[in-house]
Amino acid sequence: MSVFDRYYKKYDSWYEKNKFAYLSELEAVRKALPKKGKGLEIGVGTGRFAVPLGIAAGIDPSKKMLETARERGVDTRSASGECLPYAKATFDYVVIIISFCFVKDPRKVLKESRRVLKKNGRIVICIIDKDSFLGKFYLKKKSIFYRQANFFSVGEVRDMLKAAGFSRVSCYQTVFDFPDRMTSIDRPRKGSGKGGFVVISASAP
């Protein structure tokens, strides 16, 4: 049993305990999402982002996570980002929130994302920036979830996106303090370098 199946309730409760960080992240993701269209979340987890953001479909390898997301109204499928169970040009946008640091082959995930995206579709990748104060903290802390994570910097993700054929890369950042210290919502700012949570978006050809 994977760590996400074993501790799915602990994972889900993080969003209640760190409400302002969660709400700040939602605001930043909204900035990058298309206003309309059919979306897919790779690594949908318990649906904490898909539901409020109106992302109809989601995949995840964790059975327990998918059960919770399904109960919340997400159309879920058991799959990995490296092998998406959808036809070519199915979605207007693909979202990968935090999950990018857990995939086995990030380049293959980007290739698959490009395949299922329509022409000029959008990919949105949200990361804990490896070079940020938060990334450095999680690298040292080694929580039960991040123990097996492979964190990326914004520059690394940009380079991978460009190598995969994506263009017009842009960023928003948020979470400017440790999540358990936050007492209000941090408004998203353009760029990166200050926030722990960075939203990187790009266009498919």
Secondary structure, DSSP 8 states (H G I E B T S, - for coil): --HHHHTHHHHHHHHHHTHHHHHHHHHHHHHHS-SSS-EEEET-TTSTTHHHHT--EEEES-HHHHHHHHHTT-EEEE--TTS-SS-TT-EEEEEEESGGGT-S-HHHHHHHHHHHEEEEEEEEEEEE-TTSHHHHHHHHH--TTGGG-----HHHHHHHHHHTT-EEEEEEEE--S-GGG--S----EESSSS-SEEEEEEE--
